[in-house]
Amino acid sequence: MAKIRWDREIDLLVAGAGPGGMTAGLVAGLEGLDVLICEKSQLVGGTGATSAGTLWIPENTQSRDEGYVDSADDATAYLNALIGDGSDNLQRSAFIAEGPRVIDDLMARTELAFVACGPHPDYRSNLPGASSAGRAIIPEVFNGRLLGRDFARIRPPIKEYMLLGGMMVGKIDIAHLLGRWQNVQNFTHTIRLVLRYLVDRLRYARGTRLVMGNALIGRLYYSLKQNGIPIQFGAALDDLIKLEGRVAGATIKTKEGILRVRTRRGVVLATGGFAHNQAMREAYMPRLGPIYSMAVTENTGDGLRVGKRTGGALNPPTSGQGGLWTPVSRVTRKDGTEGLYPHIILDRAKPGLIAVNAQGHRFVNEAVSYHDFVEGMFSAHKSSPSIPCHLICDAQFIRKYGLGIIHPGTTDLSRFERNGYIRTAPTLKSLASTINADAEVLTETILRHNKFSVEGSDPDFGKGDTELNRFNGDPDHRPNPCLGPIEIGPFVALKIWPAELACSTGLATDADARVLDDKSAPIPGLYACGNDMDSVMAGTYPGPGTTLGPALVFAHRAAMHAAKQ
Ligand SMILES: Cc1cc2nc3c(=O)[nH]c(=O)nc-3n(C[C@H](O)[C@H](O)[C@H](O)COP(=O)(O)OP(=O)(O)OC[C@H]3O[C@@H](n4cnc5c(N)ncnc54)[C@H](O)[C@@H]3O)c2cc1C
């Protein structure tokens, strides 16, 4: 140890200022530890800032206060049915038992504030123990102006999630905006949003009324600042220093050179996983066909790399997966850059839309969760090319429900066709030829689906059969809220690829988020949370908030454990 020239000595180093790292740093700081958060980029938030910000926390207080009933037993039964028996899985039981307490503690001691999401079925709503409401919570709207000049440090959401070039809208705002001419309340809400946005733009590069993942990150950053917990920007964790069997420090790469930081309590790895590390993708996320990533480009597997080098074990991908998925369409923006639009809830489940593979056959229930939809693409692709696939609908569908980046109410599709976002054709035969599908197969597929929509059931794939399907369908559409005919041209095709929202393979950890070695023994002084930690959901996607719920819970547990050492 005498040989190492330390530049700095602290209690706890946290690598990465995403939701995982910021929570760990915040809690450790509140517990009285001398903390430093090092962040590779110049911004806080990571992928978390671009997310919907939903947390899956069974039996949470915020939903209970709104009258939603849940129980740890039901949540346990649900995860057992989805993942497999977890009676000896201490990490899973800690997540279920401690989740509500962690959220309450964060709300009591920081600026974090969550509200019940209300009705929102679990993603396998037909399994035992599944809940139809109350397990999801979302961050309360945050006023970014409170951050003053540091507002510019919050990573913006994906461009396609903002209106008017910079105004964020949450799920609740969408209903008001779409119904703005229907009643005074909607109209007033819309006017308020727009006026506030216009005032913001006099001083800020975008709107400061933050919702979803930006609200979560805004609240975390504000809390860190209020408690004087520092973030060093442009500072990438490079390696760990192990002394006498314990992680006792780390090296951090900065513009000025390498910084050697000695840590009395340890290091928390929260660098967001390996999404942009091609070699790790091939090893831990083996997949057929092209797959995109929604993660920020800084997430290059640094946490996994240094964790492994220090003796940390990597859990093998459970059920061969390694990722949590969403279908995406590719968007060419006005400035020529390319974006990815995640098809999470707004279009796939609505009546009058199907997904077809390269030949023109359906291959999946279009209304399942985004993760299950992509799993459907992967499994279909093994026997017939299904990556990319196409969403097919007609122009009436788009007018009513929208499609990807095309908002409901749009009648003129020419702009989207010109920039290559969609293909349109007057007949099914000509649509088939524009997407290189078999015209007879595509026509037969659509006629068969149209028959199902009249009968109200889909014996082929069960679209509209589950509570989740119907929740995202159109409740006013009969007889099946997810099935409607595709019959009046012009017809529309939109190309869809798989992308990962999060890595699920990560470092093996225990219930306190301590990194384990290959004999399942904790490595003293080393913790991992967020996507650096192997997902407690083992590659499954139980419900909205599958990664952020555990990210916050285990970040909290890591910090509390370090504080007690
Ligand atoms: C569109 C979209 C919607 C989503 N919605 C949800 C949702 O509603 N609920 C949910 O549960 N999940 C959601 N997710 C997934 C969720 O955003 C991620 O799983 C989550 O952000 C992971 O948190 P993290 O802290 O591990 O990583 P990140 O949020 O990616 O943060 C990692 C941080 O580490 C930094 N970093 C990287 N390497 C280093 C290094 N060497 N040293 C220092 N810093 C480093 C990065 O710059 C980054 O700031 C969504 C994802 C997307 C793309």
The ligand as an SDF file (V2000), in Angstrom:
LIG
                    3D

 53 58  0  0  0  0  0  0  0  0999 V2000
  -36.8610    4.6340  -23.8200 C   0  0  0  0  0  0  0  0  0  0  0  0
  -36.5610    3.8910  -22.5450 C   0  0  0  0  0  0  0  0  0  0  0  0
  -37.5530    3.7780  -21.5900 C   0  0  0  0  0  0  0  0  0  0  0  0
  -37.2780    3.0920  -20.4050 C   0  0  0  0  0  0  0  0  0  0  0  0
  -38.2470    3.0730  -19.4420 N   0  0  0  0  0  0  0  0  0  0  0  0
  -38.0200    2.4100  -18.2980 C   0  0  0  0  0  0  0  0  0  0  0  0
  -38.9900    2.4390  -17.2620 C   0  0  0  0  0  0  0  0  0  0  0  0
  -39.9990    3.1420  -17.3230 O   0  0  0  0  0  0  0  0  0  0  0  0
  -38.7400    1.6820  -16.1520 N   0  0  0  0  0  0  0  0  0  0  0  0
  -37.6120    0.9120  -16.0380 C   0  0  0  0  0  0  0  0  0  0  0  0
  -37.4870    0.2090  -15.0270 O   0  0  0  0  0  0  0  0  0  0  0  0
  -36.6290    0.9440  -16.9630 N   0  0  0  0  0  0  0  0  0  0  0  0
  -36.8000    1.6860  -18.0840 C   0  0  0  0  0  0  0  0  0  0  0  0
  -35.8110    1.7470  -19.0200 N   0  0  0  0  0  0  0  0  0  0  0  0
  -34.4890    1.1100  -18.7190 C   0  0  0  0  0  0  0  0  0  0  0  0
  -33.6880    2.0100  -17.7470 C   0  0  0  0  0  0  0  0  0  0  0  0
  -33.5750    3.3160  -18.2480 O   0  0  0  0  0  0  0  0  0  0  0  0
  -32.2760    1.4600  -17.4770 C   0  0  0  0  0  0  0  0  0  0  0  0
  -32.3540    0.1170  -17.1460 O   0  0  0  0  0  0  0  0  0  0  0  0
  -31.6290    2.2340  -16.3380 C   0  0  0  0  0  0  0  0  0  0  0  0
  -31.4190    3.5760  -16.7140 O   0  0  0  0  0  0  0  0  0  0  0  0
  -30.3190    1.6180  -15.8750 C   0  0  0  0  0  0  0  0  0  0  0  0
  -29.7890    2.4300  -14.8580 O   0  0  0  0  0  0  0  0  0  0  0  0
  -28.2160    2.4620  -14.5780 P   0  0  0  0  0  0  0  0  0  0  0  0
  -28.0210    3.4540  -13.4820 O   0  0  0  0  0  0  0  0  0  0  0  0
  -27.7330    1.0870  -14.3900 O   0  0  0  0  0  0  0  0  0  0  0  0
  -27.5640    2.9490  -15.9630 O   0  0  0  0  0  0  0  0  0  0  0  0
  -27.6850    4.2940  -16.7730 P   0  0  0  0  0  0  0  0  0  0  0  0
  -28.9750    4.9670  -16.5250 O   0  0  0  0  0  0  0  0  0  0  0  0
  -27.3950    4.0130  -18.1990 O   0  0  0  0  0  0  0  0  0  0  0  0
  -26.4990    5.1960  -16.1810 O   0  0  0  0  0  0  0  0  0  0  0  0
  -25.1530    4.7750  -16.3020 C   0  0  0  0  0  0  0  0  0  0  0  0
  -24.2400    5.9840  -16.1590 C   0  0  0  0  0  0  0  0  0  0  0  0
  -22.8860    5.5150  -16.0110 O   0  0  0  0  0  0  0  0  0  0  0  0
  -22.0360    6.3410  -16.7980 C   0  0  0  0  0  0  0  0  0  0  0  0
  -20.7940    5.5900  -17.0610 N   0  0  0  0  0  0  0  0  0  0  0  0
  -20.5680    4.6190  -17.9700 C   0  0  0  0  0  0  0  0  0  0  0  0
  -19.3090    4.1480  -17.8340 N   0  0  0  0  0  0  0  0  0  0  0  0
  -18.7340    4.8290  -16.8210 C   0  0  0  0  0  0  0  0  0  0  0  0
  -17.4640    4.8010  -16.1850 C   0  0  0  0  0  0  0  0  0  0  0  0
  -16.4830    3.9620  -16.5870 N   0  0  0  0  0  0  0  0  0  0  0  0
  -17.2110    5.6370  -15.1570 N   0  0  0  0  0  0  0  0  0  0  0  0
  -18.1490    6.5220  -14.7420 C   0  0  0  0  0  0  0  0  0  0  0  0
  -19.3890    6.6020  -15.3180 N   0  0  0  0  0  0  0  0  0  0  0  0
  -19.6700    5.7500  -16.3170 C   0  0  0  0  0  0  0  0  0  0  0  0
  -22.8640    6.6920  -18.0080 C   0  0  0  0  0  0  0  0  0  0  0  0
  -22.3710    7.8390  -18.6470 O   0  0  0  0  0  0  0  0  0  0  0  0
  -24.2460    6.8990  -17.3650 C   0  0  0  0  0  0  0  0  0  0  0  0
  -24.4140    8.2380  -16.9580 O   0  0  0  0  0  0  0  0  0  0  0  0
  -36.0190    2.4540  -20.1940 C   0  0  0  0  0  0  0  0  0  0  0  0
  -35.0300    2.5840  -21.1640 C   0  0  0  0  0  0  0  0  0  0  0  0
  -35.2780    3.3180  -22.3200 C   0  0  0  0  0  0  0  0  0  0  0  0
  -34.1880    3.4690  -23.3140 C   0  0  0  0  0  0  0  0  0  0  0  0
  1  2  1  0
  2  3  1  0
  2 52  2  0
  3  4  2  0
  4  5  1  0
  4 50  1  0
  5  6  2  0
  6  7  1  0
  6 13  1  0
  7  8  2  0
  7  9  1  0
  9 10  1  0
 10 11  2  0
 10 12  1  0
 12 13  2  0
 13 14  1  0
 14 15  1  0
 14 50  1  0
 15 16  1  0
 16 17  1  0
 16 18  1  0
 18 19  1  0
 18 20  1  0
 20 21  1  0
 20 22  1  0
 22 23  1  0
 23 24  1  0
 24 25  2  0
 24 26  1  0
 24 27  1  0
 27 28  1  0
 28 29  2  0
 28 30  1  0
 28 31  1  0
 31 32  1  0
 32 33  1  0
 33 34  1  0
 33 48  1  0
 34 35  1  0
 35 36  1  0
 35 46  1  0
 36 37  1  0
 36 45  1  0
 37 38  2  0
 38 39  1  0
 39 40  1  0
 39 45  2  0
 40 41  1  0
 40 42  2  0
 42 43  1  0
 43 44  2  0
 44 45  1  0
 46 47  1  0
 46 48  1  0
 48 49  1  0
 50 51  2  0
 51 52  1  0
 52 53  1  0
M  END
$$$$
